[in-house]
Amino acid sequence: MKDDASSYLLEYWMFLSTAFPCLKDGKSEGALADESKLIDEKISNNDVVLVGKGGCGYCKRAKETLANAQTTTPFAMDIYLIANTDTITAAGEKVARQNIKSRLNLFDLTFPQIIVAGQYIGGADDLTLLVESGEFDKLVLSDKPEMGAGEKIQYEATLKERSSKPDLFKVPKVRGTWYPDWPFYSFQWAMYSNLVRYISILHLILMGVTVSLIDAQPEIANALIFFYFVDLCIIVIFGPVPSFCGTVSMYFGWKMRGNATSTLPYKVVFLAYVYGLLHVTLYRCFGMFEDWGEDNDSNKYIKTRYAGFIVNSGTGAIVKIVEYSRTICCTKKK
């Protein structure tokens, strides 16, 4: 498979050299064939070789996946670092892609291109599938025959520890925090959990604002107070901090009830009510994520979807994880 991987990298090098003459460094066209030796060395000396370009979201995701999946740093060929950026334009790149595609009879030239243990595996999505199915670890280990028994056992133990399932009942509390030992979907969970948490702050403030309307607009305030009071009772069950904050908010709202103006536009109150409904929908809604498994009997990958019921935005806790669908997908790669 190394020859196949070399051909892919060589095609990319030809594309880059054709598109950006500054890569040739004065070499003749015939010298391009000599690059295959350098490419072979890179493939042989690195567990993972990644060809990408700066600013590409897929390349960034692939590098994050690799950072979480292995201990060694991949060898990355970044065309925005290799080439003179002044010569790179969207139009020029498009023309170069079309020319090289017609010459090499390729379907497309996309970024990133990833090679693991001398085998070309594809792009970012293919890499994610390979890592989550466990095939990535097998490929990396297969390329280390020189390892002693003790080293291999330790390496396998490290891979196993790193690929263990995360504690789904805990969500990072800092917005945007990336936990290296968590899979990609955990970052989405963290963002979702914190979004709900920030909305909750506004929700608790509106509780007090609603109570302050009792004297000014009692018919509207009473309906909203009942709605918020029921929600507060539910919060009390699951979280002391939000329940305390909600109680304090409603207390101060009650103290300020005589200061509310009767000319408060009905549209504002209506929007507050709509917000309350949206908040409860978010606050209690199902979030979903996918996990990839492996079915040895059918020799296929299995995609399982899970739903998590978030009931406490004060702590971001996911109190229930349920499986709701299981799909047998494509045949495993040999």
C-alpha positions in Angstrom: 0.0 0.0 0.0 3.0 2.3 0.4 3.3 2.6 -3.4 -0.4 3.6 -3.6 0.1 6.2 -0.8 3.2 7.5 -2.5 1.3 8.0 -5.8 -1.4 10.1 -4.0 1.2 12.4 -2.4 3.2 12.6 -5.7 0.0 13.7 -7.5 -0.5 16.4 -4.9 3.1 17.5 -5.3 2.6 17.7 -9.0 -0.5 19.7 -8.5 1.2 22.1 -6.2 4.2 22.5 -8.4 2.0 23.1 -11.5 -0.2 25.6 -9.6 2.6 27.4 -7.8 5.9 27.6 -9.7 7.7 28.9 -6.6 7.6 25.4 -5.2 10.0 24.2 -7.9 12.9 26.3 -6.6 14.4 26.4 -10.1 14.0 22.7 -10.8 13.1 21.5 -14.3 9.9 19.7 -15.0 11.8 16.4 -15.2 13.0 16.8 -11.6 9.4 16.4 -10.3 9.9 12.6 -10.5 12.7 12.8 -8.0 10.2 14.0 -5.4 8.8 10.5 -5.1 11.9 9.5 -3.1 11.3 12.3 -0.6 7.7 11.4 -0.4 8.5 7.7 0.3 10.8 8.8 3.1 8.1 10.9 4.7 5.6 8.0 4.5 8.1 5.5 6.0 9.2 7.8 8.8 5.8 9.0 10.0 2.8 7.1 11.3 0.5 9.7 9.7 1.0 12.1 6.8 -1.5 14.8 6.3 -1.7 17.1 3.2 -3.8 20.1 3.9 -4.0 23.9 3.7 -4.4 26.7 6.2 -7.8 28.0 6.9 -9.5 24.7 5.9 -12.1 23.6 8.5 -11.8 20.0 7.5 -8.0 20.1 7.9 -8.4 21.6 11.3 -10.9 18.9 12.3 -8.6 16.2 11.0 -5.6 17.5 13.0 -7.8 17.6 16.2 -8.9 14.1 15.6 -5.3 13.0 15.1 -4.3 14.9 18.3 -6.8 12.9 20.3 -6.1 9.6 18.6 -2.4 9.2 18.9 0.7 10.2 20.7 3.0 11.0 17.7 2.6 14.3 15.8 1.6 13.8 12.1 3.8 15.1 9.3 1.7 17.8 7.7 2.2 19.3 4.3 0.4 22.7 4.4 0.4 24.4 1.0 -0.2 27.8 2.6 3.1 27.3 4.5 5.1 25.8 1.6 4.0 28.0 -1.2 4.2 31.8 -1.6 0.8 32.9 -0.4 0.8 35.9 -2.8 0.6 33.5 -5.7 -2.4 31.6 -4.4 -5.8 32.8 -5.6 -9.1 31.0 -5.7 -9.3 31.3 -9.5 -5.7 30.1 -10.0 -6.3 27.1 -7.7 -9.5 26.2 -9.5 -7.7 26.3 -12.9 -4.8 24.3 -11.6 -7.1 21.7 -10.1 -9.0 21.3 -13.4 -5.7 21.0 -15.4 -4.2 18.4 -13.1 -7.4 16.5 -12.8 -7.7 16.1 -16.5 -4.1 15.1 -16.8 -4.2 12.5 -14.0 -7.8 11.4 -14.5 -8.7 12.1 -10.9 -12.2 12.7 -9.7 -11.3 15.6 -7.5 -8.4 17.1 -5.5 -9.6 17.9 -2.0 -8.1 18.7 1.4 -7.0 17.1 3.6 -5.5 13.9 2.2 -4.4 11.5 5.0 -2.1 8.5 4.9 -1.8 6.2 8.0 0.9 3.6 8.2 1.6 3.9 4.5 -2.1 3.4 3.5 -4.1 6.2 1.9 -7.4 6.4 3.9 -9.0 9.6 2.5 -10.1 12.8 4.1 -11.4 14.1 7.5 -14.6 12.1 7.6 -12.8 8.9 6.7 -10.3 9.5 9.4 -13.0 10.1 12.0 -14.7 6.9 11.0 -11.4 5.0 11.2 -10.6 6.4 14.7 -14.0 5.8 16.2 -14.2 2.2 14.8 -10.8 1.3 16.3 -9.3 0.5 13.0 -6.9 3.5 13.3 -5.1 2.0 16.3 -4.8 -1.3 14.5 -3.2 0.4 11.5 -0.7 2.3 13.6 0.2 -0.8 15.5 0.6 -2.8 12.3 3.3 -0.4 11.2 5.4 -1.0 14.3 6.7 -4.6 14.0 10.0 -3.5 15.5 8.4 -2.9 18.9 9.3 -5.2 21.8 6.5 -7.0 23.6 6.6 -4.6 26.6 6.6 -1.5 24.4 3.7 -2.8 22.4 1.6 -3.7 25.5 2.2 -0.2 26.9 1.3 1.4 23.5 -1.9 -0.6 23.3 -2.8 0.3 26.9 -2.3 4.0 26.1 -4.5 3.7 23.0 -7.2 1.9 25.0 -7.1 4.5 27.8 -7.3 7.3 25.3 -10.2 5.8 23.4 -12.3 4.9 26.5 -15.8 6.4 26.5 -16.1 9.7 28.3 -18.3 10.3 31.3 -21.5 11.5 29.5 -23.0 12.8 32.7 -20.4 15.6 32.9 -20.2 18.4 30.5 -17.4 21.0 30.4 -18.5 24.1 32.2 -16.2 26.6 30.4 -17.5 27.8 27.0 -15.2 26.5 24.2 -13.0 24.4 26.3 -11.6 21.4 24.4 -10.9 18.2 26.4 -8.3 16.2 24.4 -9.6 12.9 25.7 -13.2 13.6 24.7 -14.6 12.7 21.2 -15.7 15.5 18.9 -19.4 15.5 19.9 -18.5 16.4 23.5 -17.5 19.8 22.3 -21.0 20.2 20.8 -22.5 19.1 24.1 -20.5 21.7 25.9 -21.6 24.5 23.7 -25.2 23.4 23.9 -25.1 23.0 27.7 -23.6 26.5 28.2 -26.0 28.1 25.7 -28.9 26.8 27.8 -27.1 27.9 31.0 -26.7 31.5 29.8 -30.3 31.6 28.7 -31.3 30.4 32.2 -29.7 33.6 33.6 -32.1 35.7 31.6 -34.9 33.4 32.5 -34.3 33.9 36.2 -34.1 37.7 35.8 -37.4 37.7 33.9 -39.0 35.8 36.9 -38.5 38.9 39.0 -39.5 41.3 36.3 -42.8 39.4 35.9 -43.6 39.5 39.6 -43.0 43.3 39.6 -45.9 43.6 37.1 -48.5 42.3 39.6 -49.9 45.8 40.4 -49.5 47.3 37.0 -50.8 44.5 34.8 -52.2 41.8 37.0 -54.0 39.7 34.4 -50.7 39.2 32.4 -48.5 39.0 35.5 -50.6 36.3 37.2 -50.4 34.0 34.1 -46.7 34.4 33.7 -46.1 34.0 37.5 -47.9 30.7 37.5 -45.9 29.6 34.5 -42.6 30.6 36.1 -43.6 29.2 39.5 -44.2 25.8 38.1 -40.9 25.9 36.3 -39.2 27.0 39.5 -40.6 24.1 41.4 -39.1 21.7 38.7 -35.8 23.5 39.0 -35.8 23.0 42.8 -35.8 19.3 42.3 -32.7 19.2 40.2 -30.5 22.2 41.2 -30.1 24.2 44.4 -28.2 27.1 42.7 -30.8 28.0 40.0 -33.6 27.5 42.5 -32.0 29.9 45.0 -31.3 32.5 42.2 -34.9 32.1 41.0 -36.3 32.6 44.5 -34.2 35.7 45.1 -35.2 37.1 41.7 -38.9 36.7 42.4 -38.5 38.1 46.0 -36.9 41.4 44.7 -39.6 41.5 42.0 -42.3 41.3 44.6 -40.6 44.2 46.5 -40.5 46.3 43.4 -44.0 45.5 42.3 -45.3 49.0 43.1 -42.7 50.7 40.8 -43.8 48.9 37.6 -45.4 51.1 35.0 -48.9 50.3 33.7 -47.8 51.5 30.2 -45.4 48.6 29.6 -46.1 47.6 26.0 -48.0 44.4 25.7 -45.6 43.3 22.9 -42.8 43.3 25.5 -44.7 41.1 27.8 -45.8 38.8 24.9 -42.2 38.4 23.8 -41.2 37.6 27.4 -43.9 34.9 27.4 -42.7 33.5 24.1 -39.2 33.5 25.4 -40.4 31.5 28.5 -41.8 28.8 26.2 -38.7 28.7 24.1 -36.6 28.5 27.3 -38.5 25.5 28.6 -38.2 23.8 25.2 -34.5 24.3 25.3 -34.2 23.6 29.0 -35.9 20.2 28.7 -35.2 19.2 25.1 -33.3 16.2 23.7 -29.9 16.7 22.4 -28.5 14.0 20.1 -25.1 12.6 19.1 -23.8 9.7 17.1 -21.3 7.0 17.9 -19.6 4.6 15.6 -19.2 0.9 16.5 -18.0 -2.3 14.8 -20.0 -5.4 14.1 -17.5 -8.3 13.6 -20.2 -10.8 12.6 -21.5 -8.7 9.7 -18.1 -7.1 9.0 -19.8 -3.7 8.9 -19.7 -0.5 10.8 -22.6 0.4 13.1 -23.8 3.9 13.6 -25.8 4.3 16.9 -27.6 7.5 17.7 -28.2 8.5 21.3 -30.4 11.1 23.0 -29.5 12.9 26.2 -32.2 14.5 28.4 -30.8 17.7 29.9 -32.8 18.7 33.0 -30.4 21.0 34.9 -28.9 23.9 33.0 -27.4 25.2 36.2 -24.8 22.4 36.2 -25.1 21.2 32.6 -25.9 17.7 33.8 -27.1 15.1 31.4 -29.2 12.8 33.5 -30.4 10.3 31.0 -28.8 8.7 27.9 -31.0 6.6 25.7 -30.3 4.8 22.5 -33.0 5.5 19.9 -31.7 4.2 16.6 -29.0 1.8 15.3 -28.0 1.7 11.7 -25.7 -0.8 10.0 -23.6 1.1 7.6 -20.9 0.5 5.0 -18.7 -2.5 4.8 -15.5 -2.2 6.7 -12.4 -1.3 4.8 -9.9 -4.0 4.4 
